[in-house]
């Protein structure tokens, strides 16, 4: 193999029933996150990627996705050859606020 094992998480929207689309999308994100945590908990390296091919009609056709399906991400799992490169992170303090009870 030239690439590590790969899982493709697909959002397969169910339009009937009580579960709104937003919750179905959040669930797919949770699946990807939990795959990362499980792999890392077992001592493997893991990476969740959504790149241009996640949104490309041709790539989606190759994967056999239906009209109501989208790629939530590609999760690569394997043995890390090196530490991952760090990337610029946002300033958390600039993005968060502390809630205070207006009734207090």
Secondary structure as UniProt FT lines:
FT   STRAND          5..12
FT   HELIX           21..41
FT   TURN            42..43
FT   STRAND          45..49
FT   HELIX           52..55
FT   HELIX           57..63
FT   TURN            67..68
FT   STRAND          69..78
FT   HELIX           92..95
FT   TURN            102..103
//
